[in-house]
Amino acid sequence: MIEEQTTRMEEVGQSLAEARGRGESAGGHVSVEVLASGALAALRIDPRALRLGSEALAEAILEASGEATRDAAEQTGALLNSLLEDSFRS
C-alpha cells in the first residue's frame, strides 16, 4: 500500500513537472504556454498579429498569458485533487 502511494505521488509529481498551460488571443494569432509555476515557456506571435499595433499586441499577449496561467492552475489543481482523493480512499 505504501509503495502504491509512493508510486502515485511520483506519477503526480512528474505530471506536475510536465504540466503546461496554454492560452490564445487575437483570433489565435497570439499563443502562450506557461509552466505550472507560471513561468513563460513559449510565446508565438503570428506575423499578422503585428498589424494590431503595439498596444493591442501587448494586450493580446497579456490576455493569452492570463488564459494559459488559468489553464495551468486548473491542471495542477486537478492533479492535486486526484492525489488527495486517492489518499482518502486508502
C-alpha atoms as an extended CHARMM CRD file, in Angstrom:
* protein
*
        90  EXT
         1         1  MET       CA              0.0000000000        0.0000000000        0.0000000000  PROA      1               0.0000000000
         2         2  ILE       CA              2.7980000000        2.4590000000        0.8260000000  PROA      2               0.0000000000
         3         3  GLU       CA              4.5630000000        1.5010000000       -2.3970000000  PROA      3               0.0000000000
         4         4  GLU       CA              1.3830000000        2.2490000000       -4.3590000000  PROA      4               0.0000000000
         5         5  GLN       CA              1.0360000000        5.6520000000       -2.6920000000  PROA      5               0.0000000000
         6         6  THR       CA              4.6800000000        6.4460000000       -3.3390000000  PROA      6               0.0000000000
         7         7  THR       CA              4.3340000000        5.4510000000       -6.9680000000  PROA      7               0.0000000000
         8         8  ARG       CA              1.1910000000        7.5680000000       -7.3120000000  PROA      8               0.0000000000
         9         9  MET       CA              2.9430000000       10.5730000000       -5.7280000000  PROA      9               0.0000000000
        10        10  GLU       CA              5.8370000000       10.1720000000       -8.1380000000  PROA      10              0.0000000000
        11        11  GLU       CA              3.4420000000        9.9940000000      -11.0860000000  PROA      11              0.0000000000
        12        12  VAL       CA              1.6200000000       13.1270000000       -9.9690000000  PROA      12              0.0000000000
        13        13  GLY       CA              4.9360000000       14.8870000000       -9.3440000000  PROA      13              0.0000000000
        14        14  GLN       CA              6.0650000000       14.0280000000      -12.8670000000  PROA      14              0.0000000000
        15        15  SER       CA              2.7460000000       15.2270000000      -14.3090000000  PROA      15              0.0000000000
        16        16  LEU       CA              3.0720000000       18.4890000000      -12.3790000000  PROA      16              0.0000000000
        17        17  ALA       CA              6.5900000000       18.9680000000      -13.7080000000  PROA      17              0.0000000000
        18        18  GLU       CA              5.3560000000       18.4260000000      -17.2620000000  PROA      18              0.0000000000
        19        19  ALA       CA              2.1480000000       20.4820000000      -16.9920000000  PROA      19              0.0000000000
        20        20  ARG       CA              1.8520000000       23.3800000000      -19.4080000000  PROA      20              0.0000000000
        21        21  GLY       CA             -0.9930000000       25.8180000000      -19.5990000000  PROA      21              0.0000000000
        22        22  ARG       CA             -1.9830000000       27.1400000000      -22.9830000000  PROA      22              0.0000000000
        23        23  GLY       CA             -3.7600000000       30.3110000000      -23.9740000000  PROA      23              0.0000000000
        24        24  GLU       CA             -4.6060000000       32.1180000000      -27.1860000000  PROA      24              0.0000000000
        25        25  SER       CA             -5.8730000000       35.5270000000      -28.1670000000  PROA      25              0.0000000000
        26        26  ALA       CA             -6.2320000000       37.7850000000      -31.1980000000  PROA      26              0.0000000000
        27        27  GLY       CA             -8.1110000000       35.0800000000      -33.0560000000  PROA      27              0.0000000000
        28        28  GLY       CA             -5.3660000000       32.5440000000      -32.4350000000  PROA      28              0.0000000000
        29        29  HSD       CA             -2.6170000000       34.8000000000      -33.7750000000  PROA      29              0.0000000000
        30        30  VAL       CA             -1.0230000000       35.0200000000      -30.3220000000  PROA      30              0.0000000000
        31        31  SER       CA             -0.4290000000       31.8880000000      -28.2600000000  PROA      31              0.0000000000
        32        32  VAL       CA              1.3200000000       31.4290000000      -24.9480000000  PROA      32              0.0000000000
        33        33  GLU       CA              2.4560000000       28.3970000000      -22.9630000000  PROA      33              0.0000000000
        34        34  VAL       CA              3.3370000000       28.6180000000      -19.2950000000  PROA      34              0.0000000000
        35        35  LEU       CA              4.7910000000       26.0930000000      -16.8920000000  PROA      35              0.0000000000
        36        36  ALA       CA              2.9120000000       25.0160000000      -13.7650000000  PROA      36              0.0000000000
        37        37  SER       CA              4.9570000000       27.6280000000      -11.8830000000  PROA      37              0.0000000000
        38        38  GLY       CA              3.5220000000       30.3320000000      -14.1380000000  PROA      38              0.0000000000
        39        39  ALA       CA              6.8380000000       30.9210000000      -15.8980000000  PROA      39              0.0000000000
        40        40  LEU       CA              6.6280000000       31.6320000000      -19.6080000000  PROA      40              0.0000000000
        41        41  ALA       CA              7.5760000000       28.5490000000      -21.6450000000  PROA      41              0.0000000000
        42        42  ALA       CA              6.6660000000       29.6840000000      -25.1680000000  PROA      42              0.0000000000
        43        43  LEU       CA              5.2950000000       32.7070000000      -26.9720000000  PROA      43              0.0000000000
        44        44  ARG       CA              4.1550000000       32.5260000000      -30.5730000000  PROA      44              0.0000000000
        45        45  ILE       CA              3.1230000000       35.6050000000      -32.4980000000  PROA      45              0.0000000000
        46        46  ASP       CA              1.7660000000       35.1510000000      -35.9950000000  PROA      46              0.0000000000
        47        47  PRO       CA              3.1420000000       37.9140000000      -38.2390000000  PROA      47              0.0000000000
        48        48  ARG       CA             -0.4420000000       39.0040000000      -38.9430000000  PROA      48              0.0000000000
        49        49  ALA       CA             -0.7750000000       39.9300000000      -35.2570000000  PROA      49              0.0000000000
        50        50  LEU       CA              1.8640000000       42.6190000000      -35.7390000000  PROA      50              0.0000000000
        51        51  ARG       CA             -0.7360000000       44.5980000000      -37.6920000000  PROA      51              0.0000000000
        52        52  LEU       CA             -2.6600000000       45.0950000000      -34.4450000000  PROA      52              0.0000000000
        53        53  GLY       CA             -0.2450000000       47.7540000000      -33.2710000000  PROA      53              0.0000000000
        54        54  SER       CA              1.9600000000       47.6670000000      -30.2010000000  PROA      54              0.0000000000
        55        55  GLU       CA             -0.7200000000       48.3670000000      -27.5690000000  PROA      55              0.0000000000
        56        56  ALA       CA             -3.2060000000       45.8550000000      -28.9430000000  PROA      56              0.0000000000
        57        57  LEU       CA             -0.4450000000       43.2700000000      -29.3540000000  PROA      57              0.0000000000
        58        58  ALA       CA              0.6540000000       43.7950000000      -25.7500000000  PROA      58              0.0000000000
        59        59  GLU       CA             -2.9490000000       43.3440000000      -24.5960000000  PROA      59              0.0000000000
        60        60  ALA       CA             -3.2660000000       40.1820000000      -26.6820000000  PROA      60              0.0000000000
        61        61  ILE       CA             -0.1000000000       38.7530000000      -25.1370000000  PROA      61              0.0000000000
        62        62  LEU       CA             -1.3300000000       39.5330000000      -21.6280000000  PROA      62              0.0000000000
        63        63  GLU       CA             -4.7400000000       38.0170000000      -22.3920000000  PROA      63              0.0000000000
        64        64  ALA       CA             -3.2030000000       34.8110000000      -23.7540000000  PROA      64              0.0000000000
        65        65  SER       CA             -0.8040000000       34.6630000000      -20.8100000000  PROA      65              0.0000000000
        66        66  GLY       CA             -3.6560000000       35.0050000000      -18.3210000000  PROA      66              0.0000000000
        67        67  GLU       CA             -5.5920000000       32.2470000000      -20.0820000000  PROA      67              0.0000000000
        68        68  ALA       CA             -2.5250000000       29.9930000000      -20.0600000000  PROA      68              0.0000000000
        69        69  THR       CA             -1.9220000000       30.6500000000      -16.3610000000  PROA      69              0.0000000000
        70        70  ARG       CA             -5.5390000000       29.7640000000      -15.5300000000  PROA      70              0.0000000000
        71        71  ASP       CA             -5.2200000000       26.6000000000      -17.6200000000  PROA      71              0.0000000000
        72        72  ALA       CA             -2.0420000000       25.5710000000      -15.7730000000  PROA      72              0.0000000000
        73        73  ALA       CA             -3.6950000000       26.2600000000      -12.4080000000  PROA      73              0.0000000000
        74        74  GLU       CA             -6.7030000000       24.1270000000      -13.3600000000  PROA      74              0.0000000000
        75        75  GLN       CA             -4.4350000000       21.2760000000      -14.4590000000  PROA      75              0.0000000000
        76        76  THR       CA             -2.3300000000       21.3360000000      -11.3130000000  PROA      76              0.0000000000
        77        77  GLY       CA             -5.4160000000       21.6710000000       -9.1200000000  PROA      77              0.0000000000
        78        78  ALA       CA             -6.9810000000       18.6290000000      -10.7660000000  PROA      78              0.0000000000
        79        79  LEU       CA             -3.7950000000       16.6060000000      -10.3050000000  PROA      79              0.0000000000
        80        80  LEU       CA             -3.5030000000       17.5330000000       -6.6420000000  PROA      80              0.0000000000
        81        81  ASN       CA             -7.1920000000       16.8460000000       -6.0270000000  PROA      81              0.0000000000
        82        82  SER       CA             -6.8630000000       13.3870000000       -7.5610000000  PROA      82              0.0000000000
        83        83  LEU       CA             -3.8880000000       12.7040000000       -5.3100000000  PROA      83              0.0000000000
        84        84  LEU       CA             -5.8420000000       13.8070000000       -2.2450000000  PROA      84              0.0000000000
        85        85  GLU       CA             -8.8450000000       11.7160000000       -3.2300000000  PROA      85              0.0000000000
        86        86  ASP       CA             -6.5890000000        8.6910000000       -3.6800000000  PROA      86              0.0000000000
        87        87  SER       CA             -5.1100000000        9.3090000000       -0.2100000000  PROA      87              0.0000000000
        88        88  PHE       CA             -8.5410000000        9.4260000000        1.4240000000  PROA      88              0.0000000000
        89        89  ARG       CA             -9.6240000000        6.2290000000       -0.3050000000  PROA      89              0.0000000000
        90        90  SER       CA             -6.6160000000        4.3540000000        1.0090000000  PROA      90              0.0000000000
